[in-house]
Amino acid sequence: MSLLKIEGITKSFGAVSVLHGVDLTVGAGEVVGLVGDNGAGKSSLMKIVTGMYTADSGSVTMDGEDIVSNTPGERRAKGIEMIYQDLALAKQQDVASNIFLGREPTRSILGMQFVDGKKMRDEAQAMIDRLGARLPAINRPVGSFSGGQQQSVAIARALTFNPRIVIMDEPTAALAVREVQGVLDLIRQLKREGIGVILISHRLNDVLSVTDRIVVLHQGRAAANLVTAESDMTAVVSAIVGGGDVAEAAAHELSAGGD
């Protein structure tokens, strides 16, 4: 049974219909790429999964349990975590402060509660070590880190919620080439731990290198569900543009921005 199952999702914003009966599944330890041209509906679909948007019709289930009526907080408690493209990090704070922002461990001294800085730092370091991420120092402001290092902090923060599904929105979009591989390795580590990953990306080389399956959205519909090992760039790009001119689409895809 799939860990996450999305069936028949539709969504309109006023007169504009964005999603038209989309189906998608993710298993434990499975990495699924979600790709499509700008406006295909990728981000809207994922915001429905996290509960930020409400679907007009369709179902979203975790372990067979319908979660459509659940709040975003309840969905997070069930194991759905999303890392947005802007990462939402507090750039002036250090690694531990970002990982436990708003959930700082405390200890009692003379009946008063104080933030337990040592426990916070130790647990943050343990989470970074678990990922195998390389950071200069956990006591430095994350704003001084490279894009890939900041992505590592965002993933570590997500792991503290004990997720079963992690949705990643364009995690390699703003990274230097040498940093991309590090983030893809982090995704592979999540897979090894049995965590399902949905990877939203325009960088098709990254998607092809790290996913098990690729779901292509085209004009609000799931136009293809490809097994990555049996697919190539041409097949993916062709599905993205609905079977149009592949050479033209490939050039367009290289210059595309976010959804």
C-alpha positions as CSV (number, residue, x, y, z in Angstrom):
1,M,0.0,0.0,0.0
2,S,1.2,3.5,-0.8
3,L,2.2,5.7,2.1
4,L,0.7,8.8,0.4
5,K,-2.1,8.5,-2.1
6,I,-3.6,11.4,-4.0
7,E,-6.7,10.7,-6.1
8,G,-8.8,12.8,-8.4
9,I,-7.6,16.2,-7.1
10,T,-9.3,19.2,-8.7
11,K,-8.7,22.8,-7.8
12,S,-9.9,26.1,-9.2
13,F,-9.1,29.7,-8.2
14,G,-12.2,31.6,-9.2
15,A,-12.7,31.1,-12.9
16,V,-9.2,29.6,-13.4
17,S,-9.1,25.8,-13.2
18,V,-5.6,24.7,-12.1
19,L,-5.9,20.9,-11.4
20,H,-8.0,18.4,-13.2
21,G,-8.3,15.1,-11.4
22,V,-4.7,14.5,-10.5
23,D,-3.5,11.1,-9.1
24,L,-0.2,10.5,-7.5
25,T,1.3,8.0,-5.1
26,V,4.5,7.8,-3.0
27,G,5.7,4.8,-1.1
28,A,8.0,4.6,1.9
29,G,11.6,5.2,0.8
30,E,10.5,6.2,-2.7
31,V,11.7,9.3,-4.4
32,V,9.1,10.7,-6.9
33,G,9.9,13.6,-9.2
34,L,7.2,16.1,-9.8
35,V,7.9,18.1,-13.0
36,G,6.0,20.3,-15.4
37,D,6.2,23.6,-17.2
38,N,5.4,26.9,-15.3
39,G,1.8,26.9,-14.3
40,A,1.3,23.2,-14.6
41,G,0.0,23.0,-11.0
42,K,2.9,21.5,-9.1
43,S,3.0,23.9,-6.2
44,S,-0.8,24.0,-5.9
45,L,-0.9,20.2,-5.7
46,M,1.7,20.1,-3.0
47,K,0.0,22.9,-1.0
48,I,-3.2,20.7,-1.1
49,V,-1.1,17.8,0.3
50,T,0.2,19.9,3.1
51,G,-3.3,21.5,3.8
52,M,-2.4,25.0,2.9
53,Y,-5.0,24.8,0.1
54,T,-8.3,22.9,0.1
55,A,-9.1,20.7,-2.9
56,D,-12.4,21.2,-4.7
57,S,-12.7,17.4,-5.0
58,G,-10.6,14.3,-4.7
59,S,-8.9,12.6,-1.8
60,V,-5.6,12.6,0.0
61,T,-4.7,9.6,2.2
62,M,-1.8,8.6,4.5
63,D,-1.6,4.9,5.3
64,G,-5.1,4.6,3.9
65,E,-6.5,7.3,6.2
66,D,-8.3,10.2,4.6
67,I,-6.6,13.5,5.7
68,V,-8.5,15.9,3.5
69,S,-10.2,17.5,6.6
70,N,-7.0,17.7,8.6
71,T,-5.3,21.0,9.3
72,P,-1.7,21.7,8.2
73,G,-0.6,21.0,11.8
74,E,-2.4,17.7,11.9
75,R,-0.9,16.7,8.6
76,R,2.6,17.5,9.9
77,A,1.9,15.4,12.9
78,K,1.1,12.5,10.6
79,G,4.4,12.9,8.9
80,I,4.0,15.3,5.9
81,E,6.8,18.0,5.8
82,M,7.5,20.5,3.0
83,I,10.7,22.4,2.5
84,Y,9.9,25.5,0.5
85,Q,12.2,27.1,-2.1
86,D,12.9,30.1,0.1
87,L,13.8,27.6,3.0
88,A,12.3,30.0,5.6
89,L,15.4,30.2,7.6
90,A,16.2,32.9,10.2
91,K,19.5,34.0,8.6
92,Q,20.9,35.8,11.6
93,Q,20.4,32.7,13.9
94,D,22.8,29.8,14.2
95,V,22.1,26.2,13.1
96,A,20.6,24.9,16.3
97,S,18.3,28.0,16.7
98,N,17.0,27.4,13.2
99,I,16.5,23.6,13.6
100,F,14.5,24.1,16.8
101,L,12.9,27.5,16.1
102,G,9.8,27.8,18.2
103,R,10.4,24.4,19.8
104,E,13.5,25.0,21.8
105,P,14.2,22.4,24.5
106,T,14.0,23.8,28.0
107,R,15.2,23.0,31.5
108,S,13.9,24.1,34.9
109,I,16.0,26.2,37.3
110,L,14.5,27.1,40.6
111,G,11.0,26.6,39.1
112,M,11.7,28.7,36.0
113,Q,12.0,27.5,32.5
114,F,15.2,28.4,30.4
115,V,16.3,27.3,27.0
116,D,18.6,24.4,27.2
117,G,21.3,25.6,24.9
118,K,23.6,22.6,25.3
119,K,20.8,20.1,24.6
120,M,19.7,22.1,21.6
121,R,23.3,22.2,20.2
122,D,23.9,18.5,20.8
123,E,20.6,17.5,19.2
124,A,21.3,19.8,16.2
125,Q,24.7,18.3,15.7
126,A,23.3,14.8,15.9
127,M,20.8,15.7,13.2
128,I,23.5,17.1,11.0
129,D,25.6,14.0,11.6
130,R,22.6,11.8,10.8
131,L,22.3,13.4,7.4
132,G,26.1,13.3,6.8
133,A,25.9,17.0,5.9
134,R,29.1,19.2,6.0
135,L,28.7,22.5,7.7
136,P,31.5,24.9,8.8
137,A,30.2,25.2,12.4
138,I,26.8,24.9,14.0
139,N,27.3,28.1,16.0
140,R,27.6,30.4,12.9
141,P,24.6,32.4,11.5
142,V,23.1,30.3,8.7
143,G,23.1,33.5,6.5
144,S,26.9,33.1,6.3
145,F,26.5,29.6,4.8
146,S,26.4,28.6,1.1
147,G,23.1,27.7,-0.6
148,G,23.8,24.0,-0.3
149,Q,24.7,24.3,3.4
150,Q,21.5,26.3,4.1
151,Q,19.5,23.5,2.3
152,S,21.1,21.0,4.7
153,V,19.9,23.0,7.7
154,A,16.4,23.1,6.3
155,I,16.4,19.3,5.7
156,A,17.7,18.8,9.2
157,R,14.9,20.9,10.6
158,A,12.4,18.9,8.7
159,L,13.8,15.7,10.2
160,T,13.1,16.9,13.7
161,F,9.4,16.5,13.0
162,N,10.0,12.8,12.3
163,P,8.5,13.0,8.7
164,R,7.4,10.1,6.6
165,I,7.0,12.2,3.5
166,V,9.3,15.2,2.7
167,I,8.3,17.5,-0.2
168,M,11.2,19.5,-1.6
169,D,10.5,22.5,-3.8
170,E,13.3,23.2,-6.2
171,P,16.1,22.3,-3.7
172,T,18.9,22.7,-6.2
173,A,17.6,25.6,-8.2
174,A,19.9,28.3,-6.8
175,L,23.0,26.1,-6.1
176,A,26.4,26.1,-7.7
177,V,27.1,22.9,-9.7
178,R,29.5,21.6,-7.0
179,E,26.8,21.9,-4.3
180,V,24.0,20.1,-6.2
181,Q,25.5,16.7,-5.7
182,G,25.6,17.2,-1.9
183,V,21.8,18.0,-1.8
184,L,21.1,15.0,-4.1
185,D,23.1,12.8,-1.6
186,L,20.9,14.2,1.2
187,I,17.8,13.1,-0.7
188,R,19.4,9.6,-1.1
189,Q,20.0,9.5,2.7
190,L,16.3,10.2,3.3
191,K,15.4,7.4,0.9
192,R,17.8,5.0,2.9
193,E,15.9,5.9,6.0
194,G,12.6,4.9,4.5
195,I,11.3,8.4,4.1
196,G,9.3,9.1,0.9
197,V,10.4,12.2,-1.0
198,I,8.5,14.3,-3.6
199,L,11.0,16.3,-5.6
200,I,9.7,19.4,-7.4
201,S,12.3,20.5,-9.9
202,H,13.0,22.1,-13.3
203,R,16.5,20.6,-13.3
204,L,15.7,17.4,-15.1
205,N,19.2,16.0,-14.8
206,D,18.9,16.1,-11.0
207,V,15.4,14.5,-11.2
208,L,16.7,11.7,-13.5
209,S,19.7,11.0,-11.2
210,V,17.9,10.6,-7.9
211,T,14.2,9.5,-8.4
212,D,12.5,6.2,-8.7
213,R,9.5,7.6,-10.7
214,I,8.7,10.8,-12.4
215,V,5.2,12.3,-12.5
216,V,4.7,14.9,-15.2
217,L,2.0,17.5,-14.8
218,H,0.8,19.1,-18.0
219,Q,-2.0,21.8,-17.9
220,G,-3.2,20.5,-14.5
221,R,-3.3,16.9,-15.4
222,A,-0.9,14.0,-14.6
223,A,0.2,13.5,-18.2
224,A,2.8,10.7,-17.4
225,N,4.0,8.5,-14.6
226,L,7.4,7.3,-15.7
227,V,9.7,4.7,-14.1
228,T,13.0,6.7,-14.0
229,A,15.2,3.7,-14.9
230,E,13.2,3.1,-18.0
231,S,13.1,6.8,-19.1
232,D,15.3,9.5,-20.4
233,M,15.4,13.2,-20.9
234,T,13.6,13.0,-24.2
235,A,10.6,11.1,-22.8
236,V,10.3,13.5,-19.8
237,V,10.5,16.7,-21.9
238,S,8.0,15.3,-24.4
239,A,5.5,14.6,-21.7
240,I,6.1,18.1,-20.2
241,V,5.1,19.8,-23.4
242,G,2.3,17.3,-24.3
243,G,4.2,15.6,-27.1
244,G,5.3,18.7,-28.8
245,D,8.6,19.6,-30.4
246,V,11.2,18.0,-28.1
247,A,14.2,20.0,-29.2
248,E,12.3,23.2,-28.7
249,A,10.9,22.0,-25.4
250,A,14.4,21.0,-24.1
251,A,15.7,24.5,-24.8
252,H,12.7,26.0,-23.1
253,E,13.1,23.7,-20.1
254,L,16.7,24.8,-19.5
255,S,15.6,28.4,-19.2
256,A,12.5,27.8,-17.2
257,G,11.9,29.2,-13.7
258,G,9.7,28.0,-10.8
259,D,6.1,27.0,-10.8
